[in-house]
Amino acid sequence: MEAKYTKPTDASIILTYRCPMKCMMCNIWQNPTDKEEEIKAIDLKSLPRLKFINLTGGEPFVREDIAEIVEECYRHTDRIVISTSGWFEDRIIALAKRFPKIGIRISIEGLSVKNDELRGRQGGFDKGLRTLLRLRDMGLKDIGFGCTVSNNNSSDMLSLYSLSKSLGMEFATAAFHNSYYFHKTDNRITNRDEVIDNFKKLIELQLAEKHPKSWFRAFFNMGLINYIDGKRRLLPCEAGTANFFIDPWGEVYPCNGMEESCWKDSMGNIKKDKFNDIWSSKQAQAVREKVKRCPKNCWMVGTASPVMKKYLTHPAKWVIKNKLRSLRGLKPCLVNKPYNVGQDPAQGDLRTKF
């Protein structure tokens, strides 16, 4: 029965909803989990072999047992990236000393004043940047910034990009969303023209780089423009097929973008059942069928990256065309409608009813 289903490659594990930050775009901090109820390393023993695991929160480093969790996850993948605020500097450094191949993305939403305003804690920018510099000095390679763009910080996004490049670090982007995960329903980008214009500038800068990875990030950021502009996803969502999320209580979800006002269904609970049994279950298949007709048009890296790899021809053609335009000093050509790869026309249609 298991062989009927595509094996997943990517996982995101939400270790906790506890968090020391008080971000404007996320209400996780107002909805903390009970640490006694949170998943433990032993609950992850049945995970399959994966290409990538993201550990996130809340703030993952509030977990005193994070080293045990990382150790277990390394039994299932060669690459782990932890998303963190950088608030617990010494804990991050200690973990990096034990696992020097670990990836760290520190969420920074702008330069010092803007970041601390949006993340609700004074000194957050300084802690985050200092932690990244300490990690770089230790020789870690897979480190960088993660910036969630909202109404308030798209110009600072460009400054952060320049800072990351000068430091030789990664730079990841997102646009704020509403979902059960963020505990938000009112995130809206109202100054669309300004934010889209700044993303266009970022795309030009990324296409001008020498590294192909940056060119494909430009494609991803073009997808964010479509999302902000209220258009359909460039590529279909296949959440629950190549990727999955696990919440702090062990529920296995296809993604973290669901809203209860639309739909929200779990495939099963990893505390109760082995992962392969969950993945091949009738409930999991029913969830995948709902994903095919999901009315939302989220464009987040957890669900965009797998389909960019699966339907690589389309991003690759765009990258080649626009890299050549960049070399000639021309503006990139942006795609504003989905690539037709056979997706259900109901996906992304807010009129869809289950």
PEZI-V994435 format. One record per backbone hydrogen bond with DSSP energy under -1.0 kcal/mol. NH is the residue of the N-H (numbers start at 1). CO is the residue of the C=O. E is the energy in kcal/mol with one decimal. If there is no record, write none. Layout:
BEGIN
((NH;CO;E) (NH;CO;E))
END
This chain:
BEGIN
((4;1;-1.4) (5;2;-1.8) (9;242;-3.2) (10;242;-2.3) (11;52;-1.8) (12;244;-2.1) (13;54;-3.0) (14;246;-3.2) (15;56;-2.6) (22;119;-2.6) (24;118;-2.6) (27;182;-2.9) (30;27;-1.2) (31;28;-2.3) (37;34;-2.2) (39;248;-2.0) (43;40;-1.1) (44;41;-1.7) (45;42;-1.1) (47;44;-1.7) (50;76;-3.7) (51;9;-2.1) (52;9;-1.8) (53;79;-1.9) (54;11;-2.9) (55;81;-2.3) (56;13;-2.7) (59;18;-2.8) (62;59;-1.9) (63;60;-1.7) (66;63;-1.3) (69;65;-1.7) (70;66;-2.7) (71;67;-2.5) (72;68;-2.1) (73;69;-2.6) (74;70;-2.2) (75;72;-1.4) (76;73;-2.0) (81;53;-2.1) (82;103;-2.8) (83;55;-2.6) (84;105;-2.6) (89;87;-1.3) (92;88;-2.0) (93;89;-2.4) (94;90;-2.4) (95;91;-2.1) (96;92;-2.4) (97;93;-2.0) (98;94;-1.4) (99;95;-2.6) (102;99;-2.1) (103;80;-2.7) (104;142;-2.4) (105;82;-2.7) (106;144;-2.5) (107;84;-2.8) (108;146;-2.0) (115;111;-3.3) (116;112;-2.2) (117;113;-1.9) (118;114;-2.5) (119;115;-2.6) (124;121;-1.4) (127;123;-2.3) (128;124;-2.5) (129;125;-2.9) (130;126;-2.5) (131;127;-2.3) (132;128;-2.1) (133;129;-2.4) (134;130;-2.3) (135;131;-2.4) (136;132;-2.4) (137;133;-2.3) (138;134;-1.3) (139;136;-1.3) (140;135;-2.1) (143;141;-1.6) (144;104;-1.5) (145;170;-2.3) (146;106;-2.1) (147;172;-2.7) (149;174;-3.7) (157;153;-1.7) (159;155;-1.2) (160;156;-2.7) (161;157;-2.2) (162;158;-2.0) (163;159;-2.3) (164;160;-2.9) (165;161;-2.3) (166;162;-2.2) (167;163;-1.5) (169;164;-3.0) (170;143;-2.5) (172;145;-2.5) (174;147;-1.8) (176;149;-2.2) (180;258;-3.1) (183;179;-1.1) (184;179;-1.3) (192;190;-1.0) (195;191;-2.1) (196;192;-3.3) (197;193;-2.3) (198;194;-1.9) (199;195;-2.1) (200;196;-2.3) (201;197;-1.8) (202;198;-2.0) (203;199;-2.5) (204;200;-2.1) (205;201;-2.1) (206;202;-2.6) (207;203;-2.5) (208;204;-1.3) (209;206;-1.1) (214;211;-1.2) (215;211;-1.1) (216;212;-2.0) (217;213;-1.5) (218;214;-1.6) (219;215;-1.4) (220;216;-2.2) (221;217;-2.6) (222;218;-1.7) (223;219;-1.7) (224;220;-1.4) (225;221;-1.7) (226;222;-1.9) (227;223;-2.1) (228;224;-2.9) (229;225;-2.3) (230;227;-1.5) (231;226;-2.9) (240;243;-1.3) (241;238;-1.5) (244;10;-1.1) (245;253;-3.1) (246;12;-2.1) (247;251;-2.3) (250;247;-2.3) (252;268;-3.2) (253;245;-2.8) (262;259;-1.6) (263;259;-2.5) (267;252;-3.5) (270;250;-2.9) (272;269;-1.1) (273;269;-2.2) (278;274;-1.9) (279;275;-3.1) (280;276;-1.6) (281;278;-1.5) (285;281;-1.9) (286;282;-2.3) (287;283;-2.0) (288;284;-2.2) (289;285;-2.0) (290;286;-1.5) (291;287;-2.1) (292;288;-1.7) (294;291;-1.6) (303;300;-1.4) (304;300;-2.7) (305;301;-2.1) (308;304;-2.2) (309;305;-1.8) (310;306;-2.1) (311;307;-2.7) (314;311;-1.3) (316;312;-2.8) (317;313;-2.3) (318;314;-2.0) (319;315;-2.8) (320;316;-2.6) (321;317;-2.4) (322;318;-2.6) (323;319;-2.5) (324;320;-1.9) (325;321;-1.6) (326;322;-2.2) (327;323;-2.2) (328;324;-1.1) (329;326;-1.7) (330;325;-3.1) (339;234;-2.9) (347;344;-1.9) (348;294;-3.4) (349;346;-2.0) (352;349;-2.6))
END
